[in-house]
Amino acid sequence: MRFPSLPVMCLLLQVFPCAALAVVPESEAAQLGQTLTPLGAERAGNADGSIPEWTGGLTAPLAGYVKGQHYADPFAADKELFSITGKNYTQYQDKLTPGYIALFKQFPDTYKMRVFPTRRSAAFPKFIYDETVKNATRVALTNQGNGFSNTVAGHPFPIPKTGREVMWNHMVRYNTKGYRGFFSHAATTHTGDHVVERSYFELALRYNHPDTTLASFENKYLYAFYKIISPPSKAGDAYLLHLPLDRNKDNTGLWVYNPGQRKIRRIGEVGYDNPAFDGLMTHDQVDMFNGPMDRYDFKLIGKKEFYVPYNSYELNSNRHKYAAILTKGHINQDLPRYELHRMWVIEANVRPGIKHIYSKRVFYLDEDSWQILFEDIYDERGQFWRCGEAHSIVLYDIPSLINRPQVHYDLQARRYVALYLTQEEKRPLEYDYFQPSSYFTPAQLQRFATSSH
């Protein structure tokens, strides 16, 4: 999904603490749009041709597509190249993350990856490309890496030099102006049983909005309303979120409405390793990683080829019911599509003297979109514990690459949770939705919570 000049120097210093020097020299930035794509990926394919050249991505709707409908698969005619299974995964393990290897070992008879030709479909609007190219020579980290300077649109670090810069590219990637609609989550048991939790969401991004300026931004990243629709035991609980870009500079605003008490109260920030979704993941795992970054040191390992979920239109199709997707141990692996892509690898280790239940995390980011597509997670003893994957599709009418659904596995508990399921909804999420900040107020929260949607 996409996540959203100041003439007076004193205002600039108030909006973003100053970082005077450009991140990369003009001569290096000149590669963008040439040997590098506008977002900083290698334009050329790999040596054996299994990863093709990037030629602009998927930018046109399919014939017959109607906006507001589910996205049909533009690559439905592609033939599966091969399947990786519990019997042959060792032949491919140099292109498999430790998490995938662990899944093959834990479910040798049922887990598989269907591998298809690589389609470099990721595409974004021209203004995102233009702003990203400009960012190469104007943006720098601020506040010990917990923020950045001098932009309110585009990926801030298209030619990254540090792990934090890469992670920022993921956290503020383009997710349209915002979105609203219904989606569901489901936490499974070790037997495969699950309860589907359906919710309604309205979210507006101020970063990456074409009308946002440095002067108007004021460190306000996004606003959101969220309401649980079912099951009945949770229905009616509603939340309001005000999320700053630099969360170490300004506090997150979080309000909750309880239908039994009919009261609104502000609560402290819920983040970091607070448990979520039946304790199968942490709050900072939502969207694969959403920050803050102050508990980890982020090391840039480099770039490597991996098999990752990509162009998962079949998995997102409304032909499939949740019961057919949410199978025992793992999702139904007949549905996802995997491709070979070049991935940025970031290793995050907990800083000395800091606590987090995950001592180490390794993130794998798609070079064409800066989206985290996979994550390996280690517990406080350094033992492998959990992993997560994001199944991406391109919204070719916008265009933007979004992740849906996300699946987070707890291999010690032999359970998983699937987020952002929309297959049973009559209409998919509405993207490019936007409301001004004046709409997202505590006074509006009760009205939102008690309205029909």
N, C-alpha and C positions, 0 to 999 in steps of 0.2 A: 504494500500500500504505500502513497507518497506522503512524505512528510515535508507541514508546511516544515544624492550625496549631500552628505550633510555639509552645508557651507560654513557652519560656525564650529570652530575647533573645540570650544568648551562643551558644546552639546555632544560632539563625537566622543569626548573623554567620558561623558556621563553614560552614553549608551554602551560603548565598548571600551574597556581599559586599553590604552594605546599599546600596540606592538608595531614598532616603526618599520621594520625591515620586511621586504617581500620574502615569501617562502622559497621561491625558486627564481633564478635569474631569467631575464627575458629570453636568452638564447635557449634555455631548456624548455621554457613554456611554449616556445614556437613549435615544438613537436605536436602540441595539441591540435587535432584536426588534420595532421599530416601522418607521421608514423604512428601516432597515438590517436585514438578517437577523442572527441570533445570531452569525454568524461575521464580520459586517462588510460583506457585499456590499450593493449597492443592491437593495432588494426589488422596486422597480418595473422594468418593462421599458423598452425604449428608445422613442424618439419614433415610429418607424414600425412598431413592433410585431414586428420581426424577432427581437428578444430579448424573451421573455415575462416576466411577473412571476414571481418565485420563490414557490412555494406550499408548500414543505416538502420537495421532492425525492422521490426514489424510495425508499419506506420499507417496502414490502410485497413479499414473494416472489410470483412468478407462480404461477398455478394449476398444480398438478402438480410444482412445483419440489421436489426432495429435497436436503436439505443434504448437501454433499460431492460433488455433481455439478457439471458445467460449467454456467455461468450462461447461460440462454436469453435471447434478445434481447427486451426488453420493447417495443421500438420497431420490430419487424420489419415492421410494416404501413406505416411511414412511406415516402413516396415521395421519391425524389431530386429536389431543387429544380432543380439545374443542376450541370454539371461545369466546373471551371476547368482549362484545358489550356494547352499551350505556344502555342496560337494566340490565345487570348483572355485570358490572365492579366493583360494590361495594363489591362483593364477593371475589374479587382478589386484592383489593386496597393495601393490605399490601405488595404486590410484584409488585406494579406499581409505577413509579416515579410520582411526581406532574405534570410533563409535559404530560404524558400519560393520567392521570386523567383529566387534562384540555382539552385534545383533545376529550375524550369521552363526556365531558360536552358540549363542543362547537359544536360537530357534533354527537349528540346522535343517529341519524337515519342512518348514513352512515359509521362512523368510527368503525373499529373492529380490533382485533388482532387474527390471526389464530395461535394457539399454537401447537407445534409439540414436539416429544420426544427430549430431550437434547442430542446433539451430541458434545462431546468435541473434535472437529476436528482440532483445532489450532495446527499447526506444523511448525517447522523452521529447517534450516540446522544445522548439528552437530556443526559447528564452532561457531554458535551463542549461542548454549547451552553451549559449553565449555567456551567461553569468558564470558558469563553471570555468570557462577559459579565462575570464577576467580574474577569477578568484586565485588563480595560480600565482599571480604576482602582487596580490594585494591583501591576502588573508594570512594571519598568523595566530597561533595559540595564545590565549590569555589566561590569567588566574590559575597558574600552575597546570594548564591544560584542560581546565574545567569549562572553558569557553573559547571563543575565537572572535576575531575582529573583522570589521569593515565589509561585511556582506549580510544580506538577508535573503539570498536566493542562490540556488545552485549548490553543487557539491563543493565544500570549501577547500578541499585539498586534492585536486586531480593528479598531482604528482607528489604523493606523500613521502615523507622522510622518517616518520615515526609511527608507532602503533596507535597512539592516540589520534593522530590525524586520520588514519584509516577508519577507526571506530566512529569518528565524527561524520565521515562520509556516509556511513550506514545510518546513523541516528537522525540525520537531517536530509536523507535522500528524498526525492520527489514522490509524493503520494497524492497528488492533485491538491486542490484547494481544501479538500476535506471530504467527508462522506457521512452518510446516514443510512439506516436500515436495520434489518434484523439479522442476527447471526447466532450460532449456538456453539456451546462447548460441551465436551463430554469427558469425564474422568472414568477410566475403566478399572475393574478389579482384575485380579490375576486369572480369573475364570473367563474374562471377557464381558461380564455384565457391566452395564453403564446406565447412568441417568443423564439425559440431555437437558442442559440448562440454556434456555432461549432468552435473548436480551435484545433491547433496542438501543441504538447508539446514534448520537449526533456529535460530530467532531469537526472543528474548523481549525485549519492551520494558518498561522500568520507568517511563518517562515515559508518561503517559496510561493507566497501569494504575489501576483504581479503588481499589486497596488501598494505593497508594503515598502516603506523606505527606512533607512537607518534612523531617521528622526522619529518615525512613528512606532518603530518596533519595540523599544523599551524592554528588551529581554523577554518578551511574551511569545513563547513558541506555539502553544496550542491551547484551545479551550474545548471541553467536551461535557456532554450529558450522557448518562448511562443508566439504564433501567432494566431490572430483571423482570421478565414476563412469566416464566415458568421454570421449575415446578412450583406448585402452589405454596410450598413451605418457604420459598424465598421471594415469591412474587411481590412486587411493589417497592422493594428497596431501590433507591435511586441515588445517584451520585453526581456531583459537579466537580470538574477538575480544571484548575488553572495551572499550566505547566510552563515554567520558565525555561529558556535555553540553557543558561548557566545556573544550575540548581544549587551551586555553592555560593552564588551571589545573592539570589532571591529565593524565598521560601515557596514551596509548592502550596497552592491553595486546594484544599480538598474538603468538600462538604457532603453530608449524607442526610437523606430524608428517610425516616422510618414511618411506614404507613400506620402502624399500631399507635404510635405516639403522636403522629401528625406534626412532628417537629423537625426542624433543620438544625444540625449542629456541625460546627467545623471540627475536624479531627486532624491529628498530626500526620505528617507525611508517611505514607506506607510505601516502602521501597526496599532496595537492597535485598537481603536474604529473608525477608518476611515471607512465610509460606503462602502459596496460592494454589487453588484448584486441588483441594483435598490433600494438600501437602506434597504433591508430585512435582512441583516446581517452585521457583521463587518469583517475587514480583519483578525483579530486574531481568528475568528471562522472557517476559512478555515482549513480543516483537523480536525475539531471539536475544537482544540486549538493548535495554532502553536507558541505561545509566542510573545514577551518576557514575563517574569513573574514578572517584577519589579513593576507592579501596583497593585498587589494583595498579600494578605496573604493567604496561602494555608493550610487549616486545614485537617488533616487526620481523617476522621470520623470512618472508619473501613470498614468491608466487610459485604455485605448483599445479599440475593437472590432477583433477579428481573427478570421479563420477558423482554427480549431484542431481537432486530433483530439479527439473526445468521443463517449462511448457506443459504443466500438468493439467491440461484442459479436460482430459478424460476424468481425472479424479474430481475435478470441480463441476462436472456435468450434473444437471438436475435429473438425469436418468437414474442416478444412484441414490438410494435411501441410506440414512445413517446406519441402520442395522447391517447393511451390506458392506459398509466401509469400516465399521468399528469391530474388528474381529479379535479373537483371543491373542494376547501377546503383542500384537502389532496391527497396524491398519492392513486392510486387504491389499496385498502387494501386486495384485493383478491390475490395479488401477493407476498407480503413479508411473510417470515417465522419468527416466534418468538419462543424462547426457554427460559427455566429457567436456569440462570447462576449466579454464585457468582460474585459480582461486588465490586471492591474497590470504596468507596465513598469519594470524595474530595470536600470540601466547600471552595470556593474562595471569599473573601470579599475585596473590594477596600481598600487599605491602607489609613490611615488618611492623609488628605491633598492632596490626589491624585485624579485626575479626570478620569472617564471612564463612558460611558453611561450605562454600566451594573454594578450595585452596588454589585450584588452577582451572582455567578454562581456555580452550583453544577454539578460535573462531575462524571460519572459512567464508570469505567474501567473494562474490562474483565480480570479476574484473569489469564486466560490462554494465553493472548497475549499482555496485557497492552494497548490495543486499547480502546479509549473512544468510547463507543457505544451510549451514550445518554448524553444530557446536558440540565439542567434547567437554565433559565436566568431571572433575576429580574431587573427592571428599576431603575432609580435614586431615585424614591420614595419608593422603596422596593416592588413594585407590580409585580406579575408574568407577564412576557412579551412574551418571546420566548422560544423555545426548539428546539433541533436538534437531529437527529439520524443517525447512520452510519450502513449501511447494509453490513455485512461482508460476504466474501467467502474465501475459502482456495484455493490458486493456488497449486494444489496438485502435479504438476510436478516440483516444485522448492524446497521445499514447503515454503509458506508464507501466512499469513492471511492478507488480504487487505480490505479496506472499499470502497465500491462502490455499489450504489450511496450514497451520503449524502443528507439528506432532512432537511431543516431548516425552521421552522414554526414561523411566527409572528402572535400570537393569537389575538393581539389587532387589527391588520389590516385584519385578516382573509385571509392571503396570505402566500405563501411559495415559496422557491427556491430549485430546485433539482440540485445537482452538480455531475459531473463525470458520465454522461449517455453515454453508449457505445452500447446500444442494437441495434441501427440501423447501426452500423459500420460493414463493411464486415469482418474486422479482429479486434480482440480486441487489447488492448494496449500490446505492446511488453515489457515484463519485463526482467530484467537482462541486459538491455541496458546500455552501459557505454561509455563515452568519457573522455579523460583527461582534466584537467583544461585549457590547452593551446587551446582547441577548443572553450571554452566559453569566447570569447573576444568581446569588442565593435566593433572591426574591422569585426568580423564574423557576427555581428548582422544584418547588411544590407543584406549580402549574404543569411543569413537564412530567412529574411523577404521576399525577392524577389524570392526565389527558389520555385519550385513546390514540393508539398509533397502529 
